Amino acid sequence: MFGETAGLWLAVIVFGLYHGVNPGMGWPLVVSAALMGNGRANFYRALGALAAGHFLAMASLLLPFALLASLIAWQNQIRAIAALMVGGFGVFLFVRNRHPRFLARIPPSKLALWSFLVAMAHGAGLMLAPIYLGICRADDPDIGHRAASELIARNVGVAMFVGFVHTAAMIAAGGSIAYAVHRWLGLKFLSKSWFNLDRVWAASLVLVGAVSLAAVLAGGE
């Protein structure tokens, strides 16, 4: 049980690091804010806004699943639905491989809003849903004996912590790259080293959805 839980938490961190490294999730905007403003203060302000928007996106998608997870009798069905949603969204991103145009119209002063919307558009929180549901299941083998109110409160707390850990990993990775570009590597590195991980992300969604669905089906046998 401990090994399963540790593996799920590791997945939360790994996907956070992946989001941080992906330039499409916003670290170049942090570099831009630092260069256009007064350096370090603007850098950390932009990084904080990026983190706030990303965390809110995680929370807004995980909270409904936190409430649904209290329905013990339907736990396998809920996990299966979450897995299908993740995999289906990955297929959608493969078919429609471009960023929503409205994101380009959000001014740099509203970086938290941009971060929230881009995380939603990429299905970042959706990716965490089956992992979060697995954590809830793995952490508490006696979950059926809890009162509904206590169970909901616990699930919400776990959802918030999953969102926090994921966002912390994302900001650690993205912030480190942004700091290195701002202080040492410069814009020339950014122009020569831009990389797009959208296809990899879409494949990750499909993979996580498939693995989660397989785990549900195996557990139901």
KEZA-169092 format. One record per residue: x, y, z of N, C-alpha, C in turn; residue in one letter; residue number from 1. Coordinates in steps of 0.001 Angstrom, whole numbers. Each point is the difference from the previous one (the first is absolute). Layout:
BEGIN
+---------+---------+---------+---------+---------+---------+---------+---------+---------+------+-----+
|      nx |      ny |      nz |     cax |     cay |     caz |      cx |      cy |      cz | rest |  nr |
+---------+---------+---------+---------+---------+---------+---------+---------+---------+------+-----+
|       X |       Y |       Z |       X |       Y |       Z |       X |       Y |       Z |    A | NUM |
...
+---------+---------+---------+---------+---------+---------+---------+---------+---------+------+-----+
***
This chain:
BEGIN
+---------+---------+---------+---------+---------+---------+---------+---------+---------+------+-----+
|      nx |      ny |      nz |     cax |     cay |     caz |      cx |      cy |      cz | rest |  nr |
+---------+---------+---------+---------+---------+---------+---------+---------+---------+------+-----+
|     822 |   -1214 |       0 |    -822 |    1214 |       0 |     856 |    1265 |       0 |    M |   1 |
|    1103 |     -37 |     848 |     879 |    1167 |      57 |     674 |     243 |   -1343 |    F |   2 |
|     437 |   -1109 |    -663 |     667 |     142 |   -1284 |    -915 |     587 |   -1055 |    G |   3 |
|   -1274 |    -406 |       3 |    -969 |     545 |    -953 |    -221 |    1483 |     230 |    E |   4 |
|    -155 |     382 |    1269 |    -218 |    1409 |     331 |    1204 |     848 |    -374 |    T |   5 |
|    1196 |    -497 |     313 |    1226 |     740 |    -329 |     128 |     193 |   -1504 |    A |   6 |
|    -352 |   -1043 |    -769 |      65 |     110 |   -1454 |    -954 |    1055 |    -537 |    G |   7 |
|   -1186 |      88 |     583 |    -980 |     999 |    -445 |     462 |    1414 |     338 |    L |   8 |
|     569 |     176 |    1186 |     526 |    1329 |     359 |    1185 |     375 |    -893 |    W |   9 |
|     810 |    -996 |    -350 |    1114 |     257 |    -915 |    -530 |     468 |   -1354 |    L |  10 |
|   -1113 |    -588 |    -456 |    -600 |     417 |   -1269 |    -472 |    1449 |      78 |    A |  11 |
|    -564 |     401 |    1139 |    -425 |    1394 |     185 |    1186 |     948 |    -170 |    V |  12 |
|    1134 |    -373 |     595 |    1202 |     844 |     -69 |     587 |       5 |   -1406 |    I |  13 |
|      77 |   -1167 |    -626 |     595 |    -101 |   -1345 |    -792 |     829 |   -1003 |    V |  14 |
|   -1337 |     -79 |      58 |    -795 |     792 |    -927 |     121 |    1493 |     306 |    F |  15 |
|     219 |     341 |    1263 |     260 |    1399 |     328 |    1304 |     483 |    -600 |    G |  16 |
|    1043 |    -815 |     107 |    1298 |     347 |    -604 |    -128 |     132 |   -1518 |    L |  17 |
|    -764 |    -904 |    -595 |    -215 |      59 |   -1449 |    -680 |    1304 |    -382 |    Y |  18 |
|   -1044 |     380 |     736 |    -684 |    1266 |    -289 |     952 |    1181 |     136 |    H |  19 |
|     854 |     -56 |    1013 |     931 |    1098 |     198 |     983 |     144 |   -1143 |    G |  20 |
|     504 |   -1123 |    -506 |     975 |      24 |   -1100 |    -643 |     454 |   -1309 |    V |  21 |
|   -1248 |    -364 |    -208 |    -692 |     348 |   -1239 |    -153 |    1521 |    -131 |    N |  22 |
|     621 |     630 |    -997 |    -116 |    1460 |    -147 |   -1427 |     449 |    -265 |    P |  23 |
|    -837 |    -906 |    -514 |   -1383 |     357 |    -255 |    -795 |     281 |    1261 |    G |  24 |
|     529 |    -377 |    1171 |    -690 |     248 |    1260 |     436 |    1296 |     670 |    M |  25 |
|     930 |     754 |    -629 |     165 |    1381 |     447 |    1335 |     504 |     486 |    G |  26 |
|    1033 |    -856 |     146 |    1227 |     559 |     550 |     645 |    1075 |    -891 |    W |  27 |
|    -119 |     -36 |   -1354 |     547 |    1111 |    -782 |    -663 |    1339 |     335 |    P |  28 |
|   -1255 |     -14 |     443 |    -665 |    1241 |     388 |     593 |     571 |    1280 |    L |  29 |
|     499 |    -869 |     857 |     671 |     459 |    1217 |    1301 |     709 |    -379 |    V |  30 |
|     748 |    -563 |    -942 |    1227 |     641 |    -501 |    -339 |    1360 |    -601 |    V |  31 |
|   -1054 |      49 |    -811 |    -419 |    1238 |    -635 |    -363 |    1066 |    1025 |    S |  32 |
|    -718 |    -406 |    1060 |    -399 |     950 |    1045 |    1222 |     568 |     711 |    A |  33 |
|     996 |    -841 |     234 |    1215 |     464 |     673 |     784 |     963 |    -879 |    A |  34 |
|      53 |    -265 |   -1302 |     759 |     857 |    -909 |    -677 |    1344 |    -228 |    L |  35 |
|   -1341 |       0 |       9 |    -734 |    1244 |    -251 |    -162 |     854 |    1249 |    M |  36 |
|     177 |    -599 |    1189 |    -194 |     735 |    1239 |    1300 |     270 |     718 |    G |  37 |
|     -68 |     -62 |    1340 |    1197 |     315 |     786 |     699 |   -1268 |     499 |    N |  38 |
|     132 |    -964 |    -905 |     821 |   -1157 |     280 |    -599 |    -981 |     984 |    G |  39 |
|     699 |    -200 |    1124 |    -331 |   -1080 |     923 |   -1404 |     115 |     580 |    R |  40 |
|    -434 |    1206 |     354 |   -1335 |     172 |     589 |   -1089 |    -439 |    -979 |    A |  41 |
|     137 |     432 |   -1245 |    -978 |    -402 |   -1016 |      60 |   -1494 |    -285 |    N |  42 |
|    1185 |    -566 |      67 |     172 |   -1435 |    -229 |    -820 |    -796 |    1003 |    F |  43 |
|     174 |     297 |    1285 |    -700 |    -767 |    1039 |   -1495 |     309 |      22 |    Y |  44 |
|    -350 |    1221 |    -357 |   -1425 |     342 |     -75 |    -679 |    -806 |   -1117 |    R |  45 |
|     661 |     -81 |   -1146 |    -560 |    -762 |   -1123 |     -40 |   -1490 |     324 |    A |  46 |
|    1034 |    -498 |     671 |      37 |   -1413 |     374 |   -1131 |    -328 |     972 |    L |  47 |
|    -271 |     919 |     933 |   -1103 |    -187 |     944 |   -1345 |     -12 |    -705 |    G |  48 |
|    -176 |     883 |    -979 |   -1254 |      38 |    -759 |    -188 |   -1283 |    -799 |    A |  49 |
|    1087 |    -487 |    -592 |     -62 |   -1248 |    -765 |    -404 |   -1161 |     907 |    L |  50 |
|     578 |     -30 |    1200 |    -319 |   -1063 |     958 |   -1447 |      91 |     461 |    A |  51 |
|    -464 |    1217 |     296 |   -1371 |     174 |     488 |   -1023 |    -472 |   -1030 |    A |  52 |
|     202 |     378 |   -1251 |    -934 |    -403 |   -1045 |       4 |   -1501 |    -217 |    G |  53 |
|    1181 |    -601 |      35 |     104 |   -1444 |    -221 |    -667 |    -765 |    1149 |    H |  54 |
|     246 |     444 |    1225 |    -598 |    -679 |    1151 |   -1524 |      96 |     -29 |    F |  55 |
|    -525 |    1164 |    -347 |   -1456 |     161 |     -75 |    -605 |    -920 |   -1060 |    L |  56 |
|     718 |    -178 |   -1115 |    -480 |    -919 |   -1043 |     -30 |   -1426 |     526 |    A |  57 |
|    1048 |    -406 |     739 |      35 |   -1350 |     571 |   -1161 |    -191 |     974 |    M |  58 |
|    -177 |     983 |     880 |   -1030 |    -113 |    1032 |   -1399 |     -50 |    -599 |    A |  59 |
|    -256 |     829 |   -1003 |   -1343 |      72 |    -575 |    -400 |   -1304 |    -684 |    S |  60 |
|     980 |    -763 |    -502 |    -308 |   -1273 |    -644 |      12 |   -1173 |     978 |    L |  61 |
|     791 |     103 |    1063 |      77 |   -1103 |     957 |   -1130 |      26 |    1026 |    L |  62 |
|    -508 |    1185 |     340 |   -1028 |      91 |    1040 |   -1266 |    -797 |    -329 |    L |  63 |
|    -520 |      73 |   -1230 |   -1176 |    -838 |    -294 |     272 |   -1487 |     197 |    P |  64 |
|    1199 |    -453 |    -348 |     345 |   -1403 |     207 |     164 |    -306 |    1488 |    F |  65 |
|     414 |     996 |     789 |     102 |    -192 |    1446 |   -1373 |    -272 |     605 |    A |  66 |
|   -1022 |     679 |    -503 |   -1360 |    -234 |     479 |    -525 |   -1342 |    -491 |    L |  67 |
|     287 |    -324 |   -1262 |    -475 |   -1271 |    -557 |     664 |   -1200 |     665 |    L |  68 |
|    1240 |     176 |     447 |     733 |   -1113 |     594 |    -627 |    -480 |    1299 |    A |  69 |
|    -879 |     813 |     599 |    -673 |    -412 |    1228 |   -1116 |   -1001 |    -268 |    S |  70 |
|    -375 |    -186 |   -1270 |   -1038 |    -971 |    -360 |     660 |   -1375 |    -143 |    L |  71 |
|     161 |    -665 |    1119 |     782 |   -1232 |      53 |    -520 |   -1050 |    -973 |    I |  72 |
|   -1315 |    -146 |     -73 |    -589 |   -1055 |    -828 |     295 |     196 |   -1484 |    A |  73 |
|     309 |    1239 |    -391 |     231 |     305 |   -1411 |    1470 |     307 |    -286 |    W |  74 |
|     874 |    -380 |     904 |    1398 |     408 |    -122 |     646 |    -506 |   -1292 |    Q |  75 |
|    -209 |   -1267 |    -351 |     608 |    -541 |   -1216 |    -540 |     684 |   -1251 |    N |  76 |
|   -1312 |     261 |     -13 |    -602 |     679 |   -1156 |     549 |    1416 |    -152 |    Q |  77 |
|     183 |     696 |    1124 |     533 |    1369 |     -40 |    1434 |      -4 |    -517 |    I |  78 |
|     781 |    -965 |     459 |    1387 |    -102 |    -476 |      41 |    -328 |   -1492 |    R |  79 |
|    -913 |    -844 |    -446 |     -52 |    -355 |   -1425 |    -383 |    1218 |    -844 |    A |  80 |
|    -964 |     779 |     476 |    -416 |    1211 |    -725 |    1161 |     986 |     -86 |    I |  81 |
|     719 |     179 |    1109 |    1150 |     905 |       5 |    1058 |    -462 |    -997 |    A |  82 |
|     252 |   -1304 |     -40 |     991 |    -546 |    -936 |    -421 |     230 |   -1448 |    A |  83 |
|   -1274 |    -204 |    -295 |    -499 |     217 |   -1356 |      65 |    1474 |    -391 |    L |  84 |
|    -288 |     889 |     950 |      77 |    1440 |    -272 |    1424 |     417 |    -334 |    M |  85 |
|     960 |    -513 |     764 |    1408 |     347 |    -239 |     453 |    -516 |   -1364 |    V |  86 |
|    -260 |   -1272 |    -269 |     397 |    -562 |   -1288 |    -690 |     677 |   -1169 |    G |  87 |
|   -1293 |     285 |     143 |    -753 |     676 |   -1055 |     526 |    1391 |    -277 |    G |  88 |
|     391 |     721 |    1067 |     540 |    1344 |    -196 |    1353 |     -56 |    -699 |    F |  89 |
|     784 |   -1036 |     303 |    1276 |    -171 |    -692 |    -197 |    -207 |   -1487 |    G |  90 |
|    -983 |    -825 |    -361 |    -312 |    -217 |   -1423 |    -447 |    1312 |    -645 |    V |  91 |
|    -815 |     781 |     731 |    -457 |    1294 |    -508 |    1178 |     930 |    -295 |    F |  92 |
|     991 |      20 |     904 |    1167 |     858 |    -215 |     832 |    -449 |   -1193 |    L |  93 |
|      35 |   -1302 |    -264 |     681 |    -483 |   -1197 |    -679 |     524 |   -1261 |    F |  94 |
|   -1334 |     -16 |       0 |    -764 |     434 |   -1172 |      65 |    1505 |    -166 |    V |  95 |
|    -130 |     724 |    1105 |     -30 |    1473 |     -41 |    1260 |     522 |     669 |    R |  96 |
|    1105 |     -65 |    -710 |    1310 |     308 |     559 |     357 |    1482 |    -175 |    N |  97 |
|    -783 |     866 |     634 |     349 |    1426 |      -1 |    -579 |     658 |    1245 |    R |  98 |
|     656 |    1079 |     418 |    -437 |     711 |    1188 |   -1249 |     824 |    -301 |    H |  99 |
|    -920 |      77 |     969 |   -1171 |     873 |    -187 |     425 |    1443 |    -261 |    P | 100 |
|    -628 |     643 |    -966 |     416 |    1350 |    -393 |    -208 |    1032 |    1100 |    R | 101 |
|   -1003 |    -226 |     857 |    -296 |    1019 |    1021 |    1143 |     155 |     996 |    F | 102 |
|     858 |   -1027 |     140 |    1124 |     113 |     931 |     981 |    1075 |    -439 |    L | 103 |
|     125 |     209 |   -1315 |     928 |    1009 |    -516 |    -492 |    1412 |     272 |    A | 104 |
|   -1277 |     159 |     330 |    -555 |    1329 |     228 |      19 |     421 |    1475 |    R | 105 |
|     515 |    -867 |     873 |      83 |     343 |    1414 |    1297 |     771 |     243 |    I | 106 |
|     -58 |    1220 |     547 |    1208 |     820 |     189 |     928 |    -599 |    1044 |    P | 107 |
|    1312 |     320 |     -76 |     977 |    -523 |     964 |    -316 |     365 |    1448 |    P | 108 |
|    -737 |    1102 |     204 |    -351 |     416 |    1356 |    -962 |    -976 |     678 |    S | 109 |
|    -617 |    -876 |    -776 |    -948 |    -977 |     545 |     573 |   -1414 |    -143 |    K | 110 |
|    1233 |    -168 |     488 |     702 |   -1265 |    -161 |    -682 |   -1132 |     778 |    L | 111 |
|    -558 |     314 |    1174 |    -685 |   -1035 |     783 |   -1215 |    -536 |    -763 |    A | 112 |
|    -740 |     901 |    -634 |   -1151 |    -421 |    -803 |     462 |    -835 |   -1179 |    L | 113 |
|    1073 |     440 |    -665 |     541 |    -754 |   -1132 |     421 |   -1400 |     442 |    W | 114 |
|     697 |     -91 |    1137 |     470 |   -1280 |     503 |   -1173 |    -928 |     311 |    S | 115 |
|   -1052 |     546 |     590 |   -1199 |    -781 |     312 |    -632 |    -553 |   -1278 |    F | 116 |
|    -171 |     867 |    -990 |    -688 |    -407 |   -1230 |     832 |    -965 |    -829 |    L | 117 |
|    1307 |     207 |     -61 |     831 |    -896 |    -815 |      75 |   -1382 |     647 |    V | 118 |
|      22 |     -51 |    1344 |      -7 |   -1293 |     679 |   -1312 |    -736 |    -253 |    A | 119 |
|   -1109 |     746 |      -5 |   -1297 |    -608 |    -298 |     -41 |    -492 |   -1445 |    M | 120 |
|     523 |     828 |    -918 |     -30 |    -349 |   -1424 |     849 |   -1236 |    -295 |    A | 121 |
|    1064 |    -206 |     790 |     867 |   -1156 |    -199 |    -487 |   -1236 |     753 |    H | 122 |
|   -1036 |     147 |     824 |    -478 |   -1137 |     782 |     956 |    -398 |    1105 |    G | 123 |
|     743 |     985 |     543 |    1009 |    -306 |    1014 |    -623 |    -595 |    1263 |    A | 124 |
|   -1071 |     616 |     490 |    -661 |    -530 |    1179 |    -696 |   -1319 |    -276 |    G | 125 |
|    -499 |    -145 |   -1216 |    -678 |   -1239 |    -384 |     955 |   -1181 |      67 |    L | 126 |
|    1261 |     246 |    -372 |    1021 |   -1039 |      85 |     142 |    -518 |    1429 |    M | 127 |
|    -151 |     900 |     989 |     197 |    -390 |    1395 |   -1187 |    -752 |     586 |    L | 128 |
|   -1178 |      87 |    -645 |   -1211 |    -573 |     583 |     116 |   -1501 |     277 |    A | 129 |
|     374 |    -839 |    -984 |     104 |   -1427 |     310 |    1110 |    -310 |     996 |    P | 130 |
|    1077 |     793 |     -15 |    1079 |    -198 |     974 |    -502 |     337 |    1396 |    I | 131 |
|    -729 |    1119 |     113 |    -563 |     408 |    1290 |    -985 |   -1043 |     533 |    Y | 132 |
|    -869 |    -514 |    -858 |    -965 |   -1015 |     418 |     714 |   -1270 |     463 |    L | 133 |
|    1115 |    -323 |    -649 |     797 |   -1146 |     431 |     624 |     231 |    1363 |    G | 134 |
|     454 |    1239 |     263 |     578 |     333 |    1301 |   -1053 |    -141 |    1099 |    I | 135 |
|   -1198 |     504 |    -247 |   -1078 |    -115 |     987 |    -297 |   -1465 |     306 |    C | 136 |
|       1 |    -818 |   -1017 |    -307 |   -1425 |     173 |    1144 |    -716 |     712 |    R | 137 |
|    1230 |     328 |    -387 |    1159 |    -702 |     549 |     292 |     394 |    1441 |    A | 138 |
|    -296 |    1250 |     356 |     353 |     495 |    1321 |    -887 |    -542 |    1114 |    D | 139 |
|   -1202 |    -452 |    -319 |    -957 |    -314 |    1051 |    -763 |   -1283 |    -294 |    D | 140 |
|     536 |   -1145 |     411 |    -695 |   -1253 |    -267 |   -1318 |    -137 |     770 |    P | 141 |
|    -176 |     767 |    1069 |   -1218 |     -71 |     804 |    -925 |    1171 |    -301 |    D | 142 |
|      58 |     494 |   -1236 |    -696 |    1232 |    -374 |   -1518 |    -125 |     143 |    I | 143 |
|    -541 |   -1199 |    -142 |   -1448 |    -170 |      65 |    -579 |     220 |    1378 |    G | 144 |
|     830 |       6 |    1035 |    -492 |     162 |    1361 |     -11 |    1458 |     450 |    H | 145 |
|     416 |     911 |    -845 |      39 |    1412 |     365 |   -1358 |     646 |    -221 |    R | 146 |
|    -302 |    1003 |     815 |   -1213 |     789 |    -213 |     163 |     821 |   -1258 |    A | 147 |
|   -1109 |     284 |    -687 |      68 |     706 |   -1283 |     655 |    1367 |     149 |    A | 148 |
|    -343 |     756 |    1032 |     560 |    1347 |     178 |    1508 |     -53 |     229 |    S | 149 |
|     445 |    -985 |     794 |    1429 |    -150 |     245 |     728 |    -421 |   -1271 |    E | 150 |
|    -641 |    -866 |    -758 |     601 |    -488 |   -1239 |     160 |    1120 |   -1022 |    L | 151 |
|   -1040 |     828 |    -144 |      63 |    1118 |    -943 |    1109 |     970 |     404 |    I | 152 |
|      61 |     321 |    1306 |    1034 |     930 |     479 |    1398 |    -551 |    -278 |    A | 153 |
|     163 |   -1305 |     225 |    1296 |    -620 |    -252 |     342 |      39 |   -1475 |    R | 154 |
|    -969 |    -328 |    -849 |     243 |     -14 |   -1444 |     360 |    1376 |    -530 |    N | 155 |
|    -684 |    1030 |     499 |     304 |    1371 |    -419 |    1413 |     377 |     419 |    V | 156 |
|     375 |    -396 |    1225 |    1360 |     285 |     471 |    1052 |    -670 |    -864 |    G | 157 |
|    -226 |   -1254 |    -358 |     946 |    -718 |    -864 |      60 |     654 |   -1379 |    V | 158 |
|   -1167 |     411 |    -530 |     -39 |     658 |   -1315 |     837 |    1282 |      11 |    A | 159 |
|    -150 |     797 |    1077 |     768 |    1239 |      92 |    1497 |    -281 |      96 |    M | 160 |
|     359 |   -1054 |     734 |    1413 |    -327 |     153 |     589 |    -523 |   -1299 |    F | 161 |
|    -781 |    -806 |    -735 |     449 |    -474 |   -1317 |     260 |    1199 |    -912 |    V | 162 |
|    -944 |     959 |     -24 |     174 |    1198 |    -817 |    1216 |     809 |     421 |    G | 163 |
|     227 |      93 |    1313 |    1138 |     765 |     515 |    1324 |    -662 |    -379 |    F | 164 |
|     102 |   -1318 |     217 |    1245 |    -719 |    -316 |     301 |      86 |   -1491 |    V | 165 |
|   -1025 |    -202 |    -822 |     173 |      79 |   -1446 |     468 |    1392 |    -419 |    H | 166 |
|    -642 |    1037 |     532 |     362 |    1375 |    -361 |    1395 |     350 |     488 |    T | 167 |
|     365 |    -464 |    1210 |    1345 |     258 |     522 |    1064 |    -604 |    -905 |    A | 168 |
|    -241 |   -1223 |    -475 |     955 |    -636 |    -915 |      66 |     762 |   -1315 |    A | 169 |
|   -1166 |     443 |    -487 |     -62 |     737 |   -1265 |     783 |    1315 |      95 |    M | 170 |
|    -189 |     738 |    1096 |     680 |    1279 |     171 |    1493 |    -199 |     240 |    I | 171 |
|     373 |   -1057 |     710 |    1422 |    -277 |     224 |     720 |    -229 |   -1328 |    A | 172 |
|    -621 |    -794 |    -885 |     631 |    -290 |   -1293 |     -28 |    1213 |    -921 |    A | 173 |
|   -1191 |     581 |    -183 |    -120 |    1151 |    -889 |     756 |    1211 |     508 |    G | 174 |
|     -58 |     225 |    1309 |     707 |    1144 |     577 |    1509 |    -126 |    -140 |    G | 175 |
|     516 |   -1211 |     138 |    1444 |    -217 |    -144 |     462 |     306 |   -1428 |    S | 176 |
|    -790 |    -464 |    -975 |     357 |     274 |   -1405 |     -97 |    1496 |    -282 |    I | 177 |
|   -1084 |     617 |     470 |    -184 |    1437 |    -228 |    1129 |     806 |     632 |    A | 178 |
|     405 |    -378 |    1217 |    1084 |     716 |     684 |    1319 |    -147 |    -754 |    Y | 179 |
|     264 |   -1226 |    -474 |    1243 |    -227 |    -751 |      24 |     806 |   -1287 |    A | 180 |
|   -1133 |      68 |    -701 |     -71 |     781 |   -1244 |     166 |    1483 |     295 |    V | 181 |
|    -655 |     475 |    1059 |      51 |    1427 |     339 |    1386 |     434 |     464 |    H | 182 |
|     653 |    -814 |     839 |    1263 |     421 |     603 |    1225 |    -351 |    -838 |    R | 183 |
|     -17 |   -1148 |    -696 |    1230 |    -488 |    -628 |    -133 |    -294 |   -1493 |    W | 184 |
|   -1054 |    -671 |    -404 |     -65 |    -492 |   -1376 |    -460 |    1042 |   -1001 |    L | 185 |
|    -901 |     886 |     401 |    -444 |    1084 |    -871 |   -1040 |    -412 |   -1025 |    G | 186 |
|    -534 |     989 |    -702 |   -1071 |    -228 |    -961 |     457 |    -785 |   -1220 |    L | 187 |
|    1295 |      44 |    -298 |     496 |    -753 |   -1147 |    -223 |   -1492 |     214 |    K | 188 |
|     210 |    -458 |    1243 |    -267 |   -1407 |     327 |   -1479 |    -322 |    -192 |    F | 189 |
|    -855 |     932 |     407 |   -1442 |    -220 |    -100 |    -428 |    -127 |   -1454 |    L | 190 |
|     545 |     848 |    -857 |    -387 |     -36 |   -1411 |     516 |   -1247 |    -712 |    S | 191 |
|    1121 |    -526 |     447 |     587 |   -1165 |    -652 |    -476 |   -1324 |     601 |    K | 192 |
|    -518 |      54 |    1209 |    -290 |   -1243 |     721 |   -1479 |    -203 |     274 |    S | 193 |
|    -868 |     719 |    -683 |   -1432 |    -175 |     227 |    -426 |   -1410 |    -414 |    W | 194 |
|    -781 |    -618 |     819 |    -476 |   -1347 |    -304 |   -1481 |    -100 |     368 |    F | 195 |
|    -706 |    -790 |    -759 |   -1440 |    -150 |     185 |    -300 |   -1435 |     455 |    N | 196 |
|    -586 |    -128 |    1178 |    -273 |   -1315 |     573 |   -1482 |    -356 |     -58 |    L | 197 |
|    -767 |     704 |    -830 |   -1440 |    -228 |     -26 |    -350 |   -1424 |    -417 |    D | 198 |
|     717 |    -538 |    -998 |    -268 |   -1364 |    -446 |     329 |   -1013 |    1102 |    R | 199 |
|    1108 |     242 |     688 |     391 |    -878 |    1102 |   -1056 |      51 |    1099 |    V | 200 |
|    -514 |    1211 |     272 |   -1030 |     159 |    1030 |   -1274 |    -745 |    -392 |    W | 201 |
|    -423 |     123 |   -1249 |   -1192 |    -710 |    -462 |     182 |   -1509 |     150 |    A | 202 |
|    1186 |    -494 |    -357 |     281 |   -1430 |     146 |     -18 |    -411 |    1470 |    A | 203 |
|     483 |     890 |     878 |      -7 |    -293 |    1433 |   -1415 |    -129 |     536 |    S | 204 |
|    -897 |     871 |    -471 |   -1393 |     -77 |     426 |    -626 |   -1334 |    -410 |    L | 205 |
|     239 |    -398 |   -1244 |    -544 |   -1274 |    -492 |     565 |   -1160 |     816 |    V | 206 |
|    1302 |      37 |     283 |     646 |   -1073 |     747 |    -542 |    -101 |    1419 |    L | 207 |
|    -100 |    1138 |     682 |    -513 |     -11 |    1376 |   -1448 |    -478 |      34 |    V | 208 |
|    -804 |     454 |    -962 |   -1376 |    -456 |     -71 |     -83 |   -1505 |    -187 |    G | 209 |
|     827 |    -538 |    -892 |     -20 |   -1439 |    -279 |     472 |    -809 |    1211 |    A | 210 |
|    1076 |     442 |     640 |     523 |    -714 |    1173 |   -1008 |      47 |    1150 |    V | 211 |
|    -613 |    1171 |     209 |    -978 |     135 |    1082 |   -1223 |    -873 |    -243 |    S | 212 |
|    -464 |     -32 |   -1245 |   -1158 |    -831 |    -323 |     345 |   -1490 |     174 |    L | 213 |
|    1189 |    -391 |    -408 |     428 |   -1397 |     167 |      56 |    -368 |    1474 |    A | 214 |
|     460 |     938 |     845 |      80 |    -263 |    1443 |   -1381 |    -181 |     603 |    A | 215 |
|    -960 |     826 |    -466 |   -1383 |    -118 |     481 |    -594 |   -1344 |    -400 |    V | 216 |
|     194 |    -382 |   -1256 |    -553 |   -1265 |    -486 |     642 |   -1199 |     707 |    L | 217 |
|    1296 |      91 |     248 |     683 |   -1084 |     702 |    -472 |    -109 |    1442 |    A | 218 |
|    -240 |    1157 |     641 |    -464 |       5 |    1381 |   -1427 |    -466 |     160 |    G | 219 |
|    -793 |     114 |   -1093 |   -1406 |    -394 |      67 |    -233 |   -1470 |    -241 |    G | 220 |
|    1065 |    -692 |    -404 |    -166 |   -1428 |    -297 |     -32 |    -846 |    1284 |    E | 221 |
+---------+---------+---------+---------+---------+---------+---------+---------+---------+------+-----+
***
